[in-house]
């Protein structure tokens, strides 16, 4: 996309207008004179003064400010972030939670450090309740934000920075992890993996998933904590958040095998017809295969040994997985026992009734 905007700062919010006002003011104070900037506020359906707050800020801001919102239907942070990215015009995207203020050099630090093929990972220092209550947008210009960060938080950020540099040095396959509330990524890389996976509904893991898919796309994830960090303004814990990461509602989906680099439900929907499938040679030899065939007729079929998005086998049947692929999918007719080899090699196994057309369609739609 041809654009004159260099950086789009994407701020997500929900029913915290005071926090959002502080975040927007911290963006208004950015010292990045040679960077064309826009701010997009993406709201999850707040029914308070959030929209009016953004309108007033946009009227005086020195850069374009836009607002998008959606009806609130539970915790849908992946979708809220994608909504902002869909209308962003910048070639570099900076994601920021609506409760995290940033120092004046934050945008400039990203611009100076970024390079093609790399995403920059930030993190937040937690401000105390008392320090947070003292913050006022009108006085933010005269406030030393760094001085408000407790010593324990400064030590914690330093440890995180050192660990991130070590993990990057040894090319750890999953660390440093991406925290969705403070990171920067090139728009082209974000689009290549189809953005956040909107199948993540509820608190947690959507940012871990994005990090893994960016790595799979060849993007290098590096920390920027040696140059800048955000500061989390205190508020009561969201009731949907769990105390432990592993207790999150999305952990099961996050841990699935056969993850596609470009997710199925992200910036755009990727139906079965939009993927490349490796079809078994015996597809037409069983009732299940013949029932599946019409639903894959519009999709591109990979040749023998050719890479594909999803390699498919069915049972009953004798074909085996035979192509380079991200997801090995087995669809098994009800009552047919999958063999040990299939169980060991398949990423995902789905059991369906041969004549259950909705279940067949759902199985194809859910794969990956």
MOFEN-V8667 format. One record per pair of residues at least 6 apart in sequence whose C-alpha atoms are under 7 Angstrom apart, sorted by the first residue. I is the first residue (numbers start at 0). J is the second residue. If there is no record, write none. Layout:
# MOFEN-V8667
i:I j:J
i:I j:J
This chain:
# MOFEN-V8667
i:2 j:88
i:2 j:89
i:4 j:35
i:4 j:36
i:4 j:37
i:4 j:88
i:4 j:89
i:4 j:90
i:5 j:34
i:5 j:35
i:5 j:36
i:5 j:89
i:5 j:90
i:5 j:91
i:6 j:35
i:6 j:36
i:6 j:37
i:6 j:89
i:6 j:90
i:6 j:91
i:6 j:92
i:7 j:36
i:7 j:37
i:7 j:38
i:7 j:87
i:7 j:88
i:7 j:89
i:7 j:91
i:7 j:92
i:7 j:93
i:8 j:37
i:8 j:38
i:8 j:39
i:8 j:92
i:8 j:93
i:8 j:94
i:9 j:38
i:9 j:39
i:9 j:40
i:9 j:83
i:9 j:93
i:9 j:94
i:9 j:95
i:10 j:39
i:10 j:40
i:10 j:41
i:10 j:94
i:10 j:95
i:10 j:96
i:10 j:97
i:11 j:40
i:11 j:41
i:11 j:42
i:11 j:79
i:11 j:80
i:11 j:95
i:11 j:96
i:11 j:97
i:12 j:19
i:12 j:41
i:12 j:42
i:12 j:43
i:12 j:96
i:12 j:97
i:13 j:42
i:13 j:43
i:13 j:44
i:13 j:45
i:14 j:45
i:14 j:47
i:16 j:48
i:16 j:49
i:18 j:97
i:18 j:98
i:18 j:232
i:19 j:97
i:19 j:98
i:20 j:136
i:21 j:100
i:21 j:135
i:21 j:136
i:22 j:97
i:22 j:98
i:22 j:99
i:22 j:100
i:24 j:136
i:25 j:100
i:25 j:101
i:25 j:102
i:25 j:103
i:27 j:60
i:28 j:103
i:28 j:140
i:29 j:103
i:29 j:104
i:29 j:106
i:30 j:103
i:30 j:104
i:30 j:107
i:31 j:106
i:31 j:107
i:36 j:62
i:37 j:62
i:37 j:63
i:37 j:64
i:38 j:63
i:38 j:64
i:38 j:65
i:39 j:64
i:39 j:65
i:39 j:66
i:39 j:83
i:40 j:65
i:40 j:66
i:40 j:67
i:41 j:66
i:41 j:67
i:41 j:68
i:41 j:79
i:41 j:80
i:41 j:82
i:41 j:83
i:42 j:67
i:42 j:68
i:42 j:69
i:42 j:79
i:43 j:68
i:43 j:69
i:43 j:70
i:43 j:71
i:43 j:79
i:44 j:68
i:44 j:69
i:44 j:70
i:44 j:71
i:57 j:63
i:57 j:64
i:74 j:200
i:74 j:201
i:74 j:202
i:75 j:200
i:75 j:201
i:77 j:195
i:77 j:196
i:77 j:197
i:77 j:199
i:77 j:205
i:78 j:197
i:81 j:194
i:81 j:195
i:81 j:266
i:85 j:266
i:90 j:185
i:90 j:186
i:91 j:184
i:91 j:185
i:91 j:186
i:92 j:183
i:92 j:184
i:92 j:185
i:92 j:186
i:93 j:182
i:93 j:183
i:93 j:184
i:94 j:179
i:94 j:180
i:94 j:181
i:94 j:182
i:94 j:183
i:95 j:180
i:95 j:181
i:96 j:180
i:96 j:181
i:98 j:231
i:98 j:232
i:99 j:229
i:99 j:230
i:99 j:231
i:99 j:232
i:100 j:229
i:100 j:230
i:100 j:231
i:101 j:228
i:101 j:229
i:101 j:230
i:102 j:144
i:105 j:227
i:108 j:226
i:108 j:227
i:116 j:218
i:116 j:219
i:117 j:218
i:117 j:219
i:117 j:220
i:118 j:183
i:118 j:184
i:118 j:185
i:118 j:218
i:118 j:219
i:118 j:220
i:118 j:221
i:119 j:182
i:119 j:183
i:119 j:184
i:119 j:220
i:119 j:221
i:119 j:222
i:119 j:223
i:120 j:177
i:120 j:181
i:120 j:182
i:120 j:183
i:120 j:220
i:120 j:221
i:120 j:222
i:120 j:223
i:121 j:181
i:121 j:182
i:121 j:222
i:121 j:223
i:121 j:224
i:121 j:228
i:122 j:178
i:122 j:181
i:122 j:228
i:122 j:229
i:123 j:228
i:123 j:229
i:123 j:230
i:123 j:231
i:124 j:148
i:124 j:152
i:124 j:156
i:124 j:229
i:124 j:230
i:124 j:231
i:125 j:148
i:125 j:152
i:125 j:230
i:125 j:231
i:125 j:232
i:126 j:147
i:126 j:148
i:126 j:230
i:126 j:231
i:126 j:232
i:126 j:233
i:127 j:233
i:128 j:233
i:130 j:147
i:131 j:232
i:131 j:233
i:160 j:222
i:160 j:224
i:160 j:225
i:163 j:175
i:163 j:222
i:164 j:222
i:166 j:174
i:166 j:175
i:167 j:175
i:167 j:221
i:173 j:211
i:176 j:207
i:176 j:210
i:177 j:206
i:177 j:207
i:177 j:210
i:178 j:206
i:179 j:206
i:191 j:261
i:192 j:212
i:192 j:213
i:192 j:260
i:192 j:261
i:192 j:262
i:193 j:261
i:193 j:262
i:193 j:265
i:193 j:266
i:193 j:267
i:194 j:265
i:194 j:266
i:195 j:205
i:195 j:209
i:195 j:265
i:196 j:205
i:196 j:262
i:196 j:264
i:196 j:265
i:197 j:264
i:197 j:265
i:198 j:264
i:199 j:205
i:199 j:249
i:201 j:248
i:202 j:239
i:202 j:240
i:202 j:247
i:202 j:248
i:203 j:247
i:203 j:249
i:204 j:249
i:204 j:250
i:204 j:253
i:208 j:253
i:212 j:260
i:215 j:260
i:216 j:260
i:241 j:247
i:256 j:346
i:256 j:347
i:257 j:325
i:257 j:326
i:257 j:327
i:257 j:346
i:257 j:347
i:257 j:367
i:258 j:325
i:258 j:326
i:258 j:367
i:259 j:325
i:259 j:326
i:259 j:367
i:263 j:269
i:270 j:364
i:271 j:295
i:271 j:298
i:271 j:363
i:271 j:364
i:272 j:295
i:272 j:297
i:272 j:298
i:273 j:298
i:274 j:298
i:274 j:299
i:274 j:308
i:275 j:298
i:275 j:299
i:275 j:300
i:275 j:301
i:275 j:307
i:275 j:308
i:275 j:309
i:276 j:299
i:276 j:300
i:276 j:301
i:276 j:307
i:276 j:308
i:276 j:309
i:276 j:310
i:277 j:300
i:277 j:301
i:277 j:307
i:277 j:309
i:277 j:310
i:277 j:311
i:277 j:322
i:278 j:300
i:278 j:310
i:278 j:311
i:279 j:311
i:279 j:312
i:279 j:318
i:280 j:318
i:281 j:316
i:281 j:318
i:282 j:288
i:282 j:289
i:283 j:289
i:286 j:353
i:287 j:332
i:287 j:353
i:288 j:313
i:290 j:353
i:291 j:359
i:301 j:307
i:304 j:321
i:304 j:322
i:304 j:323
i:305 j:322
i:305 j:323
i:306 j:322
i:306 j:323
i:306 j:324
i:307 j:323
i:307 j:324
i:308 j:324
i:308 j:325
i:308 j:326
i:309 j:324
i:309 j:325
i:309 j:326
i:309 j:327
i:309 j:328
i:310 j:320
i:310 j:322
i:310 j:324
i:310 j:326
i:310 j:327
i:310 j:328
i:311 j:327
i:311 j:328
i:311 j:329
i:312 j:318
i:312 j:319
i:312 j:320
i:312 j:328
i:312 j:329
i:312 j:330
i:313 j:329
i:313 j:330
i:313 j:331
i:314 j:330
i:314 j:331
i:314 j:332
i:314 j:335
i:314 j:337
i:315 j:331
i:315 j:332
i:315 j:335
i:320 j:327
i:326 j:346
i:326 j:367
i:327 j:345
i:327 j:346
i:327 j:347
i:328 j:345
i:328 j:346
i:328 j:347
i:328 j:348
i:329 j:345
i:329 j:347
i:329 j:348
i:329 j:349
i:330 j:348
i:330 j:349
i:330 j:350
i:331 j:349
i:331 j:350
i:331 j:351
i:332 j:350
i:332 j:351
i:332 j:352
i:332 j:353
i:333 j:350
i:333 j:351
i:333 j:352
i:349 j:362
i:351 j:358
i:351 j:359
